[in-house]
Amino acid sequence: MSNGLDAKQLYKSRIEAATEIWSKIMRNEVTSRSQLEELVYIAYKQRGIEPFRGLSKIRIYDKEISTIYIVGKYGLGILDGELTNALKDVFNVEIVCDEVYNYLKSKGFQLSNEGDVEQVRKMVDNEVLGPKTDERGFRVLRYVFTGTIMRFFPEEDFVGTYRALATAFPDLAKKFMNYVRFYVAFRVAEDIALGNIKKIEEKKIMKYAHCLRLNLTRCVPHDKLIREIALRVYKVPRRVLDKLFPNEDQRSFIPKAQ
């Protein structure tokens, strides 16, 4: 448990890993996305870091490349237009996600006319993000989630991205809500890791408090998901979690989500 720490410090080792990887990128030691994925795997294993768990574990280290890109652009400030273009094959997914994110941000996350809606659909329906529209939307949400949970993006940007994608793809709105639940689960797990939640009643209150703050309903995550994130990502001791989640199965739970 980390008394006196703020949320940003929970990601210190993750940022250090990304910074180390960027030093290799800048020395032209990374020439492909698969090579970068392997570097992320090695750097994380050396530091005992668990990737951010999405709605599945399929190619989880490939998805974690978004952390590397965001740290490079929004943390280190080294990704200008020229370098981005030079690395377009390595960060092809993240470049598209960042373009969608910045387009939505320029619109205040408000799709006020059909032209805006069509532009978002066109940008998201890019095969580099995945074979299906829902997978592509999840990839964008994961990107903004990553920037938000690590405090590079403001929280309202994550909520705005969800609302905009739900507007552009109304048939997928319920699926996209899964990522909001995932975000809330991470925020509650953070509170546990920081020692801000010590009682079952506090945990119950915080689940709903986060949803109220986001001004969204039906986004309360399951306790099993919160417990798994706290255990695997934030390394909260089992004895602490057993007190907060006394009724949950103690076996490993893999969240069925992107």
N, C-alpha and C positions, 0 to 999 in steps of 0.2 A: 504494500500500500504506500501511497506517495503523499505524505502529509505536507501541506504548504506548497504543493506544486500547482501550476496552472495547466490547462488542457494542452497548450502548445508543447509543454515539456514531455508529454506522453509520446510525442512523435519525434523526439530528438534523435534517437538512433536511426529512425527511418529516413530522416533528412540527411543524417551523416552518410548513410548508405547511398542515397541518391547523389550526394555531392561527390563521393568517391567515384561513382559510376560516371558522372559528368567529367571528371578529370581524365578518365579513359577515353570518353567520347571526344573531348577536345584535343587529345593526342592522336586522334584518328585510329584508335584501337578497336572501334566498333564500326563494322561495315554492313551489318544486317540486323533485322528485327529479332531473328532467332538467336543471334549472338547476344543481343541486349537482354533478351528474356533469360538466357543462361546466366548472365552477369547479375541480374536481379536475384535470381535463385541463390547463387553463391553468396552474394553480399548479405542477403537476409538470413540464410542459414548460419553464416559466421557470427551474426549478431543475435540470433535467436528471435528474429522478427517473423511474425505471422502476417501474410498478405491480408488486406482487407477482404473479408469474406462477402461475396455477392450472392446472387441467387443460385449459383452452382459453383463447383470447384473445377469446372472444365477450363483448362488453360488459364488458371488463376494468376500465374506469374506474367502471362502476356497482358492480362487486364491490369496488373499492378504497374505496368509501364506508364500508365497515366500519372502515377505518383512522381516518376522520374521527370516526365515532361513538365508537370506543374511546378516542381521545385526548380527546374532549370529556367522556366520562363517567369514565374511569379515570385520565386524566392531568390534565386541567384541573379536574375535579370540578364542572362547571357543569350537568350534566344531572340535575336533580331530577325528581320525578314530574310536576310542573306543566309544565315545559318539554318533557319527553318527550312528554306528551300534546299539547302545542301543535305539536310537530314530527312527529307520528305519520304524516303522509302523506309527509314527506321521508325519514324513517328507518324506513319500515314494515318492510323486510327485517331491519334490524339490531335493531329492538325485539323481533321474534319470536326471532331468534337469541339475543339476550341473555337472554330469558325461558327458553329451553331450557337455555342454559348455566347460569344461576343455579338452575334447578330441579335439574339434574344435580349441581351443586355442593352443594346442600342435602341431597342424598341420598348424598353422598360418592362420587358417580359409580357407586354400586352399585344396580342394579335388583333388589331382593331379592324382589319378588313380582310377580304378574301385573298387579296394579293399577299399579305403577310403570312396567312395560313399556307398558301401554296408555296411560298418561298421556303418555309420551314419544312414542309413535306418534301420538297425537292432536295434540300440540304441533308435531311435525315435519311432519305431513301437512297443511300449510297452503299453499294455492295461491300466497300471496304469495312463497314461497320458490322457486317453480318449478312446472312442469307435471307432473313425475314425482318419485316418492319418492326415487330416487337423487340427483337434482339438489338436492332439498330437504336431504337429509343432507349433501351436499357443501357446501352454502351454510352450514350450521351449523358444519361442520368448518373451513371457510375463516375464519369469524368467530373461532373459538377459536384457530386457527393464527395469525391476525393479532395477537391479543392476546398470544399466547405468544412469537412470534418477536420482538416489540417489547418484551418483558419487562414487560408490564402484568399478564399472567397467569402463574402458575407452570407449569412444564413438565408437571407431573403432571396438570394440568387438561386439557391437550390429549390426553394419553394416556388419561385417564379418559373424556373425551368420545368418543374413538374406540371404546373398549371398550364403553361404554354404547350407542352407536348400533349397534355390531356385535351386541350382545345383543338390542336392540329389532328390528333388521332383519337377521337372520342370513343371509338370501339375498344381502345386499349387503355382507357383511363383507369379501370380497376386494376389492371396488371401493373401500371406505373405506380399506383398507390403502394404496391409492395416495397418500392424503394423508399418511400416516405417512412413506412414502418421500420425498414432497415436502418434508416438514418436515426429515427427516434431510439431504436434499440442501442445504437452506438452511443448516443448522448447519455442514455441512462447508464450504460456500461462504463462510460467515462466517469460519471459521477461516483460510481462504485469504486473505480480504480483510484480516484482522487480522495476517497474517504469521506465524500459528502453524503453518502447514503450508508447508514449503519443499521437501520431497522427495516423490517418488512413493510411497515406502514409508510415509511419514507419512500421506499421503492415504488409502492403502488401509487402514491401521490405524484411522484415525478413522471411516471409513464403518461399520466393524463395532463400534467402541467406542461410538458413539452408539446403535446398536441394542441393545447389551448394557445400556447405561445405562437405556434405556427399557423394558428387560425384554420386548422384542418380537423375534420372529424374522421372517425374510422381508421385512425393511423396508429392505434395502440398496438405495440408488438407483443408477441408471446414471450412469456418468461423464459422458455427454453432457449430462444434466440438470444435474449439479453445475457443469460448465463454463459452461453457458448462464447459470445464475443468477449465478455469479461474474462473468461478463463483462457481462451486461446490467444486473443489479440493483446489484451492488457495484462495478462499473467497474474490475475488476482488469485490469491491462494484459495484452494478448494474449501478450506475450513471456513473462510469468510463467506463464500458463496453458499455453502450448505446452510448457513444461518439465514441468509436472505431468500433462498429458494428451497425450503425444506420439503416441499411436495413434488419437486421435479426429479425425474429419473436421473441418476448420477452417471449413467453411461453417456459416452460422447454423442452429441447431437449435431448433425450436419444440417444447417438450414437449407431448406428446399427453396432456394431463390437464386437470382442471377449472380 
